[in-house]
Amino acid sequence: MTHPPVLALRDPSSTDIWALANIPVLWICALGVFAVIFVQTILYVRAARAAAPHVNMPSRELSESFRAGAVASIGPSLAVVLVAIALLALFGTPAVMLRIGLVGSAQAETASAQLAATTMGADLGGESYTQQVFAVAFITMSLSGGMWMLSTLLLTPILKKGGKSLSKKNPAVMALIPTAALIAAFSSLAIAELPKSNIHAMLIFISAGLMGLCLLLAKLLKASWLREWALGFSILISLTAAYFLHTA
């Protein structure tokens, strides 16, 4: 028997999560989040354009930086989108847009939701996945993401002060720290994938080889556009290789 949405919302034991997952307030929150992101993007672009003349950065280089950032975001964004599509059946469109679109870490969001469901003796998407479990999982995801943002808000000024002090004492070290941090972060992610299977290891070497090849060709051919597109090409070709390796 199909219950009206209003009645379904009042039944925590109901497995009809769609009556809860698609309520208007979630759509409003999701659209509000993307509106904030859009406004932030405009503000950051305007701030970058205003600061460029003070650091002797030509408008051409600024445009190239914007373009390189946009291209580099295609691969990571595509990975998040693919996972988000798979999560639509579990959380509904507004929740996925609100959480995955805001935080961008599908793994962290899914882990938070799974942990919340497990503590209630339920499985995500299973027969025990009720409206009550959905609500608790969604709140857990929101609290987890909120702590990320709160930590960033509190720690960024502290780290900024430390960075200024270090740059005054040893500018060379401060110039190396961001590069070293990025290399360490991405290296740890790649190393974690190596032991999973031979296919994982092959894909790491394929993607690394493609990235190196693109950068080498960009240098030899003096093609700056290839350097900008190198990450996008590497990720897209690696995804294609992953598909054929898994289906072979």
Buried (B, 14 or more C-beta within 10 A) or exposed (E): EEEEBEEBBEBEEBBBBEBBBBBEEBBEBBEEBEEEEEEEEEEEEEEEBEEBEEEEBEEEEBEBBEBBEEBBEBBEBBBBEEBBEEBBEBBBBBBBBBBBBBBBBBEBBBBBBBEBBEEBEBEBEEEBBBBBBBBBBBEBBBEBBEEEEEEEEEEEEEEEEEEEEEBEEEEEEBEEEEEEEEEEEEEEEBEEEEEEEEBBBBBBEBBEEBBEBBBEBBEEEEEEEBBBBBBBBBBBBBBEBBEEBEEE
